[in-house]
């Protein structure tokens, strides 16, 4: 089956971020979304280490070692962007001032629970960090993830078995196979990517799926 690449998925998610939104892009895959936000759309990217107004990644050789995001990756600053204390940054996160946060995931339950900071393995990261604040504080939380692990296990599960980041916090899942909304009635598939069929998606996903596919502006496989 043909799935979206990480870059293609980042570009797909960027399309759904509206004009004027205040957005946090979580560490890992979600940071790539910054490279595909439409130039004609004013979007304010936030980083929990105290930046508002981030731009795309800098060109090779133009990195500023003092300008990094929360994942220690070099970033750029758009005109009007600013820096502030991380205490103020967390107050922004916890105070409901972010419209959207896009996070990676180890697991997402069919109820919208998120596990994204630890697998519980010995020597794993000892604390959840800012992910918990983002998961609970943002008005909408999107997940960007591969549908299956390298071992072929689905990351979308009936109940999370890894330590939780947030309970019932996810509103939409973007995997490399599909777009799914978390609803009171369960997971609703809105869009399929590549040659993924409803039958195959249900076969590899161990929770019941409802299919309400959008018929316009579908993205079977984006080029980058």
BAMAR-816269 format. One line per field, with one value per atom (N, C-alpha, C): x, y, z; atom name; residue number from 1; residue in three letters. Coordinates in steps of 0.001 Angstrom, whole numbers, plus 500000, padded with zeros to 6 digits. Example, Ala and Ser with C-alpha at 12.3 -4.5 7.8 and 13.67 -1.06 7.14 Angstrom:
BEGIN
c1: [513190|512300|513200|512850|513670|512900]
c2: [494310|495500|496700|497750|498940|500030]
c3: [507800|507800|507800|507080|507140|507870]
atom: [N|CA|C|N|CA|C]
seq: [1|1|1|2|2|2]
type: [Ala|Ala|Ala|Ser|Ser|Ser]
This chain:
BEGIN
c1: [500828|500000|500874|500421|501145|500658|501547|501234|501885|501485|502142|503494|504447|505718|505497|506504|506401|506201|506910|506797|505411|504898|503564|502495|502659|501685|501752|502962|503114|502429|502593|501967|500444|499941|498487|497925|498591|498116|498158|499198|499330|498116|497500|496311|495144|495098|493954|494151|495277|495515|495022|494039|493367|494110|493726|494238|494066|495130|495053|495216|495488|495584|496902|496841|498026|498274|499448|499680|501004|500989|502222|502457|503669|504054|504976|504518|505259|506590|507433|508758|508615|509508|509497|508826|508025|507390|506632|505854|505041|505839|507119|507890|507993|507857|507965|506820|505718|504560|504906|505820|506205|506724|507294|507869|506820|505564|504537|503330|503404|502294|502200|500994|500848|501398|502164|502796|501778|500595|499585|498635|498949|498089|498872|498339|499032|498743|499777|499672|500805|500505|501476|501952|503204|503752|504408|504062|504528|505437|506473|507317|507391|507291|507176|508431|509564|510748|510724|509626|509446|509608|508975|509005|507580|507266|506017|506348|505930|506228|507358|507473|508490|508162|509218|509073|509574|509806|510302|511750|512253|513641|514574|515712|516643|517329|517824|518598|519911|520461|521747|522810|523509|524539|524051|522715|522148|521550|521880|521345|521909|521065|521474|521437|522579|522588|521785|521443|520652|519165|518799|517396|516963|516388|515997|514590|513934|512632|512806|511701|511759|512471|512574|513297|514749|515237|516620|516963|515952|516181|516291|517174|517252|515952|515511|514306|514592|513628|513717|512639|512755|511773|511197|509879|509224|509198|508956|508832|507733|508046|507089|507166|507982|508130|508811|508662|509206|509640|510439|510895|510326|510151|509695|510066|509927|510305|509453|510068|509305|508161|508261|507124|505910|506143|505052|504541|505462|505072|504127|504451|503579|502255|502256|500993|500118|500732|499992|499391|500185|499714|498571|498767|497789|496542|496689|495572|494605|494787|493861|494060|495284|495540|496027|496231|496629|495399|495236|494098|494303|495526|495820|497187|497304|498598|498660|499785|499978|501072|500741|501671|501900|503057|503308|502686|502749|502099|502770|502848|503143|501841|500796|499476|498398|497270|496062|494906|494099|492959|491769|490820|489619|488804|489093|488399|489134|490288|491058|492083|492392|493476|494808|495817|497121|498233|499111|500360|501484|502314|503344|504690|504877|506126|506992|506433|507210|506535|507362|506835|506855|507347|507442|508638|509485|510651|511714|512565|513657|514545|514890|515730|514990|513655|512873|512877|512414|512341|511586|512127|511538|510342|510032|508946|508236|506968|506149|506487|507007|507371|506173|506399|505351|504252|504416|503393|502046|502067|500824|500108|500873|500276|499659|500355|499850|498604|498631|497509|496221|496349|495166|494827|495840|495609|495147|495556|495176|493695|493081|491656|491375|492296|492206|493578|493583|494833|494772|495702|495837|497009|496924|498036|498561|499885|500564|501405|501126|501803|501783|502683|502581|501492|500741|499622|500112|501213|501758|503185|503578|504963|505822|507130|508038|507797|507195|506872|505485|504802|503492|502336|502584|501509|500830|499513|498774|498918|499120|499231|497864|496823|495455|494845|494511|494187|492896|492276|491095|491414|492526|492974|494491|495023|496477|497091|498193|498919|500188|500582|501735|501270|502190|501808|501110|500019|499210|499800|499595|499897|498652|497520|496251|495091|493969|492782|491732|491250|490184|490539|491809|492264|492384|492402|492639|491337|491377|490205|490344|491567|491764|493101|493114|494320|494680|495924|496463|497533|497226|498244|498694|499702|500165|499226|498115|497100|495791|495450|494109|494011|492909|492518|491291|491354|490264|489885|488600|488107|487697|487993|487557|486216|485169|483821|483260|482123|481461|481019|480828|480409|481592|482812|483998|484789|485716|486576|485867|485880|485249|486340|486487|487512|486983|487732|487330|488043|489232|490038|491016|491210|492183|493289|494510|495649|496140|496773|497368|496347|496712|495780|495180|495181|494576|493068|492519|491085|490440|489132|488469|488662|488641|488778|490158|491195|492553|492745|492252|492416|491760|490558|489883|490612|491190|491916|493110|493809|495032|494777|493524|493189|492280|492703|491958|490811|490232|489028|488034|486772|485737|485852|485813|485895|484596|484185|483075|483668|483198|483755|482758|483184|482416|483408|483752|484857|484454|485343|485138|485380|484531|484618|485285|485636|486277|487623|488539|489850|490630|490395|491159|492616|493482|494905|495378|495303|495704|497177|498021|499458|500096|500523|501053|502502|502886|504288|504873|506171|506826|508044]
c2: [498808|500000|501258|502302|503559|504518|504868|505828|507166|508222|509511|509510|510223|510449|511468|511631|512622|514026|514341|515671|515883|514864|514958|515128|514409|514520|515898|516424|517770|518794|518634|519568|519464|518238|518045|518718|518567|519178|520697|521223|522677|523283|522556|523061|523324|522604|522705|523740|524420|525436|526778|527384|528557|529869|530854|532219|532712|533316|533934|533000|531711|530742|530868|530660|530552|529061|528588|527153|526754|525631|525032|523735|523568|522348|521546|520368|519572|519075|518613|518096|516874|516760|515611|515929|515004|515153|516467|516926|518132|519377|519449|520653|520864|519800|519916|520732|520849|521574|523028|523592|524996|525270|524264|524448|524497|524177|524079|524984|525854|526777|527760|528039|528948|530332|530869|532169|533298|533116|534176|534060|533166|532959|533344|534286|534715|533732|532993|531996|532238|532197|532525|531234|530853|529634|529926|529107|529255|528092|528371|527316|527503|526391|526526|527037|527085|527689|529213|529778|531221|531968|531468|532139|532220|533344|533490|534171|533551|534093|533355|532032|531240|531085|530992|530709|529315|529035|527710|527510|526314|526010|526882|527291|528123|527331|528025|527385|526871|525806|525293|526389|526487|527501|528799|528953|530189|529993|528897|528620|529597|530001|530829|529938|529641|528726|529227|530494|531041|531129|530641|530668|529236|528591|527189|527013|525922|525602|524694|524195|523386|522064|521624|520400|520635|521861|522255|522285|522418|522539|524010|524371|525758|526180|527387|527930|529360|529939|531353|532121|533438|534301|535238|535247|536119|537556|538490|539899|540039|540721|540884|539793|538767|537694|538188|537431|537890|536720|537053|536096|536494|535520|535827|534677|534910|533926|532669|531509|530276|530169|530898|530936|531589|532665|533310|532399|531659|530750|529666|529117|528082|528680|529923|530577|530718|530971|531048|529688|528623|527273|526866|527089|526641|527519|528742|529682|529599|528629|528455|529439|529953|530963|530381|529062|528409|527810|528108|527562|526092|525739|524387|523978|522731|522121|520829|520592|519346|518560|517361|516536|515200|514620|513246|512290|510991|510037|508672|508025|506595|505808|506314|505685|506759|506508|507316|506352|506550|505652|506129|505255|505602|506691|506945|507996|509328|509366|510603|510779|509708|509769|509738|510394|510504|509984|509161|508745|509082|510069|510488|510828|510533|510954|509800|508617|507493|506178|505178|503830|503027|503654|502953|502032|502036|501153|501670|500788|501233|502252|503308|504331|505321|505231|506164|507551|508535|509905|509920|510556|510433|511327|512284|513214|513646|513992|514314|515679|516600|517911|518719|519587|520496|519856|518587|517940|517889|517663|517599|518948|520028|521362|521682|521283|521525|520692|519435|518542|519015|519583|520013|521480|522296|523730|524225|523560|524036|523772|524641|524498|523281|522988|521783|521115|519791|519050|518046|518192|517272|516337|515119|514178|513943|513974|513630|512397|511295|510052|509080|508136|506984|506070|505441|504612|503365|502793|501561|501793|501057|501089|500294|500354|499588|498090|497665|496252|495897|496882|496624|496731|497260|497431|498776|498803|500046|500965|502248|503225|503694|503367|503719|502490|502610|501443|501671|500587|500764|501527|501186|501866|501976|503121|503298|502424|501779|500983|501692|502769|503564|504661|505265|506359|507489|507975|508970|510379|511119|512549|513351|512932|513608|512663|512941|512106|512838|512205|512776|514115|514311|515629|515756|514655|514688|514921|515836|516087|515488|515404|514878|514165|513060|512266|512325|512706|512645|511554|510425|509395|509373|508564|508476|507674|507202|506479|507237|508061|508638|509828|510581|511629|511128|511171|510657|511665|511893|512745|511892|512382|511731|512329|511513|511980|511161|511582|510845|509465|509328|508056|507178|507665|506902|507606|506891|507471|507498|508678|508862|509196|508370|508572|509572|510668|511726|511654|511047|511067|509899|509278|508203|508671|508216|508643|507511|507917|506946|505937|504646|503598|502856|503509|502905|502796|501623|501392|501331|501570|501427|500045|499027|497653|497432|497947|497764|498559|499802|500620|499961|499422|498757|497493|496785|495548|495782|496910|497154|497990|498431|499294|498533|498286|497422|498105|499135|499763|499948|500059|500242|501625|501668|502924|503182|504443|504884|505714|505490|506183|507224|508464|509583|510403|509883|510419|511680|512678|513904|513610|514140|513825|514918|516046|517131|517452|517902|518363|517270|516007|514918|514974|514425|514434|512986|512325|510940|510735|511650|511576|512875|513660|514987|514907|515794|515925|517071|516996|518055|518550]
c3: [500000|500000|500000|499294|499191|500267|501187|502237|501911|502617|502454|503160|502581|503261|504375|505230|506303|505731|504648|504048|503432|502790|502197|503274|504370|505458|506101|506283|506841|505940|504649|503708|503756|503936|504031|505283|506404|507651|507545|506909|506771|506088|505184|504493|505436|506548|507457|508562|508584|509612|509091|509732|509165|509394|508640|508777|510212|510733|512048|513229|512970|514066|514819|516122|516970|517191|516761|516617|517247|517973|518455|517685|517178|516472|517388|517796|518755|518224|519136|518798|517888|516924|516025|514706|514210|512901|512728|513705|513477|513107|513486|513156|511649|510857|509406|508802|509519|509004|508719|509496|509310|507908|507272|505938|504838|505165|504129|504375|505362|505599|504438|503928|502788|503091|502159|502374|502479|501882|501890|503087|504034|505198|506452|507241|508453|509582|509987|511040|512030|513316|514357|515026|514763|515336|516681|517653|519032|519383|520168|520719|522227|522986|524434|525101|524396|525001|524900|524360|524420|523117|522058|520756|520214|519610|518877|517553|516466|515143|514446|514693|514009|512532|511733|510323|510001|508725|508327|508757|508533|508858|508015|508565|507803|506695|505696|504638|505215|504652|505143|505168|506281|506440|507027|507160|507691|509084|509737|511061|512097|513024|514159|515393|516013|517161|518349|518374|519473|519134|517945|517536|517237|518252|518137|518707|518294|518862|520078|520620|521838|521627|520367|520060|519715|519964|519702|518216|517367|515933|515553|514618|514155|513469|513751|513130|512671|511996|511623|512370|512353|512999|511952|511825|510857|511362|510451|510837|511888|512988|514074|515122|514885|515859|517125|518204|519481|520352|521379|522381|523738|524616|525967|526889|528193|529198|529045|529319|529148|530149|531282|532199|531562|530815|530081|528973|528368|527299|527816|529001|529570|530037|530468|530817|529575|528441|527183|526833|527029|526730|527667|528960|529953|529978|529486|529543|528384|527494|526381|525246|525094|524076|522753|522700|521456|520787|519513|518770|518431|518022|517560|518068|518478|518730|517933|517256|516510|517211|517670|518436|517752|517988|517580|518587|518301|519198|519131|520306|520357|520221|520885|520810|520912|520243|520403|520579|521612|521815|520991|520805|520050|520748|522018|522769|522703|522031|521940|523020|523784|524751|524002|524558|523903|524799|524215|524862|523893|524267|523311|523937|525230|525859|526329|526513|527012|526639|526351|526137|527430|528490|529755|529863|528833|528822|529791|530317|531195|530480|531188|530603|529720|529670|528850|529476|528717|529215|530544|531584|532924|533207|532328|532637|531365|531506|530348|529745|530553|530031|529572|528573|528122|527310|526906|526084|526790|528097|528872|528845|529013|529008|527648|526589|525240|524956|525354|525069|525734|526922|527663|527395|527098|526992|525641|524557|523228|522956|522184|521890|521014|520088|519277|519274|519402|519368|518221|517292|516169|516461|515962|516028|514624|514481|513232|513512|512822|513154|511994|512023|511149|511708|510832|511277|512009|511511|512068|512568|513582|514036|513053|513259|512411|512529|513640|513830|513308|512688|512116|513073|514277|515250|515037|515131|514919|516130|515867|516943|517434|516697|517100|517750|519015|519831|520622|521110|521967|523248|523900|525115|525059|525463|525489|526585|526255|527240|527703|527027|527435|528387|529153|530063|529296|529860|529163|529261|528174|528136|528461|527904|528127|527875|528509|528383|527560|526508|525687|525074|524760|524315|522794|522071|520629|519866|518911|518081|516680|516163|514798|514716|513985|513763|512287|512003|510648|510641|510056|509902|508450|508154|506772|505892|506488|505716|505583|506590|506601|507542|507381|508321|509074|510403|511226|512289|512467|513544|514732|515929|517162|517546|517564|517884|519043|519554|520626|520147|518845|518281|517875|518083|517713|516628|516025|514998|513645|513032|511728|510716|509698|508667|507648|507472|506552|505206|505202|503987|504008|502841|502684|501754|501995|501197|500295|499188|498286|497810|497876|497438|498632|499789|500976|500775|501014|500880|502261|502352|503648|504256|503416|503912|504527|503857|504378|505662|505685|506883|508080|507885|508990|509399|508425|508711|509622|509423|510209|511454|511648|512786|513742|514976|515889|516634|516031|516591|515450|515791|514775|514145|512819|512084|511335|511308|510472|509342|508115|506959|506443|506491|505943|505126|503966|503183|502450|502521|501771|500301|499453|498026|497218|497862|497145|497751|496927|497355|498084|497673|498251|497810|498592|498264|498201|497042|496981|497252|496758|497032|496620|497587|497300|496865|495963|495606|496400|496681|497440|496679]
atom: [N|CA|C|N|CA|C|N|CA|C|N|CA|C|N|CA|C|N|CA|C|N|CA|C|N|CA|C|N|CA|C|N|CA|C|N|CA|C|N|CA|C|N|CA|C|N|CA|C|N|CA|C|N|CA|C|N|CA|C|N|CA|C|N|CA|C|N|CA|C|N|CA|C|N|CA|C|N|CA|C|N|CA|C|N|CA|C|N|CA|C|N|CA|C|N|CA|C|N|CA|C|N|CA|C|N|CA|C|N|CA|C|N|CA|C|N|CA|C|N|CA|C|N|CA|C|N|CA|C|N|CA|C|N|CA|C|N|CA|C|N|CA|C|N|CA|C|N|CA|C|N|CA|C|N|CA|C|N|CA|C|N|CA|C|N|CA|C|N|CA|C|N|CA|C|N|CA|C|N|CA|C|N|CA|C|N|CA|C|N|CA|C|N|CA|C|N|CA|C|N|CA|C|N|CA|C|N|CA|C|N|CA|C|N|CA|C|N|CA|C|N|CA|C|N|CA|C|N|CA|C|N|CA|C|N|CA|C|N|CA|C|N|CA|C|N|CA|C|N|CA|C|N|CA|C|N|CA|C|N|CA|C|N|CA|C|N|CA|C|N|CA|C|N|CA|C|N|CA|C|N|CA|C|N|CA|C|N|CA|C|N|CA|C|N|CA|C|N|CA|C|N|CA|C|N|CA|C|N|CA|C|N|CA|C|N|CA|C|N|CA|C|N|CA|C|N|CA|C|N|CA|C|N|CA|C|N|CA|C|N|CA|C|N|CA|C|N|CA|C|N|CA|C|N|CA|C|N|CA|C|N|CA|C|N|CA|C|N|CA|C|N|CA|C|N|CA|C|N|CA|C|N|CA|C|N|CA|C|N|CA|C|N|CA|C|N|CA|C|N|CA|C|N|CA|C|N|CA|C|N|CA|C|N|CA|C|N|CA|C|N|CA|C|N|CA|C|N|CA|C|N|CA|C|N|CA|C|N|CA|C|N|CA|C|N|CA|C|N|CA|C|N|CA|C|N|CA|C|N|CA|C|N|CA|C|N|CA|C|N|CA|C|N|CA|C|N|CA|C|N|CA|C|N|CA|C|N|CA|C|N|CA|C|N|CA|C|N|CA|C|N|CA|C|N|CA|C|N|CA|C|N|CA|C|N|CA|C|N|CA|C|N|CA|C|N|CA|C|N|CA|C|N|CA|C|N|CA|C|N|CA|C|N|CA|C|N|CA|C|N|CA|C|N|CA|C|N|CA|C|N|CA|C|N|CA|C|N|CA|C|N|CA|C|N|CA|C|N|CA|C|N|CA|C|N|CA|C|N|CA|C|N|CA|C|N|CA|C|N|CA|C|N|CA|C|N|CA|C|N|CA|C|N|CA|C|N|CA|C|N|CA|C|N|CA|C|N|CA|C|N|CA|C|N|CA|C|N|CA|C|N|CA|C|N|CA|C|N|CA|C|N|CA|C|N|CA|C|N|CA|C|N|CA|C|N|CA|C|N|CA|C|N|CA|C|N|CA|C|N|CA|C|N|CA|C|N|CA|C|N|CA|C|N|CA|C|N|CA|C|N|CA|C|N|CA|C|N|CA|C|N|CA|C|N|CA|C|N|CA|C|N|CA|C|N|CA|C|N|CA|C|N|CA|C|N|CA|C|N|CA|C|N|CA|C|N|CA|C|N|CA|C|N|CA|C|N|CA|C|N|CA|C|N|CA|C|N|CA|C|N|CA|C|N|CA|C|N|CA|C|N|CA|C]
seq: [1|1|1|2|2|2|3|3|3|4|4|4|5|5|5|6|6|6|7|7|7|8|8|8|9|9|9|10|10|10|11|11|11|12|12|12|13|13|13|14|14|14|15|15|15|16|16|16|17|17|17|18|18|18|19|19|19|20|20|20|21|21|21|22|22|22|23|23|23|24|24|24|25|25|25|26|26|26|27|27|27|28|28|28|29|29|29|30|30|30|31|31|31|32|32|32|33|33|33|34|34|34|35|35|35|36|36|36|37|37|37|38|38|38|39|39|39|40|40|40|41|41|41|42|42|42|43|43|43|44|44|44|45|45|45|46|46|46|47|47|47|48|48|48|49|49|49|50|50|50|51|51|51|52|52|52|53|53|53|54|54|54|55|55|55|56|56|56|57|57|57|58|58|58|59|59|59|60|60|60|61|61|61|62|62|62|63|63|63|64|64|64|65|65|65|66|66|66|67|67|67|68|68|68|69|69|69|70|70|70|71|71|71|72|72|72|73|73|73|74|74|74|75|75|75|76|76|76|77|77|77|78|78|78|79|79|79|80|80|80|81|81|81|82|82|82|83|83|83|84|84|84|85|85|85|86|86|86|87|87|87|88|88|88|89|89|89|90|90|90|91|91|91|92|92|92|93|93|93|94|94|94|95|95|95|96|96|96|97|97|97|98|98|98|99|99|99|100|100|100|101|101|101|102|102|102|103|103|103|104|104|104|105|105|105|106|106|106|107|107|107|108|108|108|109|109|109|110|110|110|111|111|111|112|112|112|113|113|113|114|114|114|115|115|115|116|116|116|117|117|117|118|118|118|119|119|119|120|120|120|121|121|121|122|122|122|123|123|123|124|124|124|125|125|125|126|126|126|127|127|127|128|128|128|129|129|129|130|130|130|131|131|131|132|132|132|133|133|133|134|134|134|135|135|135|136|136|136|137|137|137|138|138|138|139|139|139|140|140|140|141|141|141|142|142|142|143|143|143|144|144|144|145|145|145|146|146|146|147|147|147|148|148|148|149|149|149|150|150|150|151|151|151|152|152|152|153|153|153|154|154|154|155|155|155|156|156|156|157|157|157|158|158|158|159|159|159|160|160|160|161|161|161|162|162|162|163|163|163|164|164|164|165|165|165|166|166|166|167|167|167|168|168|168|169|169|169|170|170|170|171|171|171|172|172|172|173|173|173|174|174|174|175|175|175|176|176|176|177|177|177|178|178|178|179|179|179|180|180|180|181|181|181|182|182|182|183|183|183|184|184|184|185|185|185|186|186|186|187|187|187|188|188|188|189|189|189|190|190|190|191|191|191|192|192|192|193|193|193|194|194|194|195|195|195|196|196|196|197|197|197|198|198|198|199|199|199|200|200|200|201|201|201|202|202|202|203|203|203|204|204|204|205|205|205|206|206|206|207|207|207|208|208|208|209|209|209|210|210|210|211|211|211|212|212|212|213|213|213|214|214|214|215|215|215|216|216|216|217|217|217|218|218|218|219|219|219|220|220|220|221|221|221|222|222|222|223|223|223|224|224|224]
type: [Unk|Unk|Unk|Unk|Unk|Unk|Unk|Unk|Unk|Unk|Unk|Unk|Unk|Unk|Unk|Unk|Unk|Unk|Unk|Unk|Unk|Unk|Unk|Unk|Unk|Unk|Unk|Unk|Unk|Unk|Unk|Unk|Unk|Unk|Unk|Unk|Unk|Unk|Unk|Unk|Unk|Unk|Unk|Unk|Unk|Unk|Unk|Unk|Unk|Unk|Unk|Unk|Unk|Unk|Unk|Unk|Unk|Unk|Unk|Unk|Unk|Unk|Unk|Unk|Unk|Unk|Unk|Unk|Unk|Unk|Unk|Unk|Unk|Unk|Unk|Unk|Unk|Unk|Unk|Unk|Unk|Unk|Unk|Unk|Unk|Unk|Unk|Unk|Unk|Unk|Unk|Unk|Unk|Unk|Unk|Unk|Unk|Unk|Unk|Unk|Unk|Unk|Unk|Unk|Unk|Unk|Unk|Unk|Unk|Unk|Unk|Unk|Unk|Unk|Unk|Unk|Unk|Unk|Unk|Unk|Unk|Unk|Unk|Unk|Unk|Unk|Unk|Unk|Unk|Unk|Unk|Unk|Unk|Unk|Unk|Unk|Unk|Unk|Unk|Unk|Unk|Unk|Unk|Unk|Unk|Unk|Unk|Unk|Unk|Unk|Unk|Unk|Unk|Unk|Unk|Unk|Unk|Unk|Unk|Unk|Unk|Unk|Unk|Unk|Unk|Unk|Unk|Unk|Unk|Unk|Unk|Unk|Unk|Unk|Unk|Unk|Unk|Unk|Unk|Unk|Unk|Unk|Unk|Unk|Unk|Unk|Unk|Unk|Unk|Unk|Unk|Unk|Unk|Unk|Unk|Unk|Unk|Unk|Unk|Unk|Unk|Unk|Unk|Unk|Unk|Unk|Unk|Unk|Unk|Unk|Unk|Unk|Unk|Unk|Unk|Unk|Unk|Unk|Unk|Unk|Unk|Unk|Unk|Unk|Unk|Unk|Unk|Unk|Unk|Unk|Unk|Unk|Unk|Unk|Unk|Unk|Unk|Unk|Unk|Unk|Unk|Unk|Unk|Unk|Unk|Unk|Unk|Unk|Unk|Unk|Unk|Unk|Unk|Unk|Unk|Unk|Unk|Unk|Unk|Unk|Unk|Unk|Unk|Unk|Unk|Unk|Unk|Unk|Unk|Unk|Unk|Unk|Unk|Unk|Unk|Unk|Unk|Unk|Unk|Unk|Unk|Unk|Unk|Unk|Unk|Unk|Unk|Unk|Unk|Unk|Unk|Unk|Unk|Unk|Unk|Unk|Unk|Unk|Unk|Unk|Unk|Unk|Unk|Unk|Unk|Unk|Unk|Unk|Unk|Unk|Unk|Unk|Unk|Unk|Unk|Unk|Unk|Unk|Unk|Unk|Unk|Unk|Unk|Unk|Unk|Unk|Unk|Unk|Unk|Unk|Unk|Unk|Unk|Unk|Unk|Unk|Unk|Unk|Unk|Unk|Unk|Unk|Unk|Unk|Unk|Unk|Unk|Unk|Unk|Unk|Unk|Unk|Unk|Unk|Unk|Unk|Unk|Unk|Unk|Unk|Unk|Unk|Unk|Unk|Unk|Unk|Unk|Unk|Unk|Unk|Unk|Unk|Unk|Unk|Unk|Unk|Unk|Unk|Unk|Unk|Unk|Unk|Unk|Unk|Unk|Unk|Unk|Unk|Unk|Unk|Unk|Unk|Unk|Unk|Unk|Unk|Unk|Unk|Unk|Unk|Unk|Unk|Unk|Unk|Unk|Unk|Unk|Unk|Unk|Unk|Unk|Unk|Unk|Unk|Unk|Unk|Unk|Unk|Unk|Unk|Unk|Unk|Unk|Unk|Unk|Unk|Unk|Unk|Unk|Unk|Unk|Unk|Unk|Unk|Unk|Unk|Unk|Unk|Unk|Unk|Unk|Unk|Unk|Unk|Unk|Unk|Unk|Unk|Unk|Unk|Unk|Unk|Unk|Unk|Unk|Unk|Unk|Unk|Unk|Unk|Unk|Unk|Unk|Unk|Unk|Unk|Unk|Unk|Unk|Unk|Unk|Unk|Unk|Unk|Unk|Unk|Unk|Unk|Unk|Unk|Unk|Unk|Unk|Unk|Unk|Unk|Unk|Unk|Unk|Unk|Unk|Unk|Unk|Unk|Unk|Unk|Unk|Unk|Unk|Unk|Unk|Unk|Unk|Unk|Unk|Unk|Unk|Unk|Unk|Unk|Unk|Unk|Unk|Unk|Unk|Unk|Unk|Unk|Unk|Unk|Unk|Unk|Unk|Unk|Unk|Unk|Unk|Unk|Unk|Unk|Unk|Unk|Unk|Unk|Unk|Unk|Unk|Unk|Unk|Unk|Unk|Unk|Unk|Unk|Unk|Unk|Unk|Unk|Unk|Unk|Unk|Unk|Unk|Unk|Unk|Unk|Unk|Unk|Unk|Unk|Unk|Unk|Unk|Unk|Unk|Unk|Unk|Unk|Unk|Unk|Unk|Unk|Unk|Unk|Unk|Unk|Unk|Unk|Unk|Unk|Unk|Unk|Unk|Unk|Unk|Unk|Unk|Unk|Unk|Unk|Unk|Unk|Unk|Unk|Unk|Unk|Unk|Unk|Unk|Unk|Unk|Unk|Unk|Unk|Unk|Unk|Unk|Unk|Unk|Unk|Unk|Unk|Unk|Unk|Unk|Unk|Unk|Unk|Unk|Unk|Unk|Unk|Unk|Unk|Unk|Unk|Unk|Unk|Unk|Unk|Unk|Unk|Unk|Unk|Unk|Unk|Unk|Unk|Unk|Unk|Unk|Unk|Unk|Unk|Unk|Unk|Unk|Unk|Unk|Unk|Unk|Unk|Unk|Unk|Unk|Unk|Unk|Unk|Unk|Unk|Unk|Unk|Unk|Unk|Unk|Unk|Unk|Unk|Unk|Unk|Unk|Unk]
